[in-house]
Amino acid sequence: MRAWAFSTAEEMAAFLAAHKDAQWETRLIDRYSAPAVISKLQADGFLTISYDANSDGTGGINMQLSDFLDAFRNDRLDNYDSSSRNC
């Protein structure tokens, strides 16, 4: 299982269109709802999240959920240095 996050609705739509046969649960999050969503993902057994992957699932940044939440809260996702973390 993998959690996915996208910076734009268009990127998410392209990804979902490329994976029509899968079943998805989607959430639009903001700084206020992100902690609850991340907590649910962790409770469901997710450890990492793939951020802004290509529509085929390649590319993007893989990061620990806690790192994603920290970067999201501090508006640093676009400048996240994945080489400084071990996901």
Secondary structure, 3 states (H helix, E strand, C coil): CCEEECCCHHHHHHHHHHCCCCCCCCCCCCCCCHHHHHHHHHHCCCCEEEECCCCCCCCCEEEEHHHHHHHHHCCCHHHCCHHHCCC
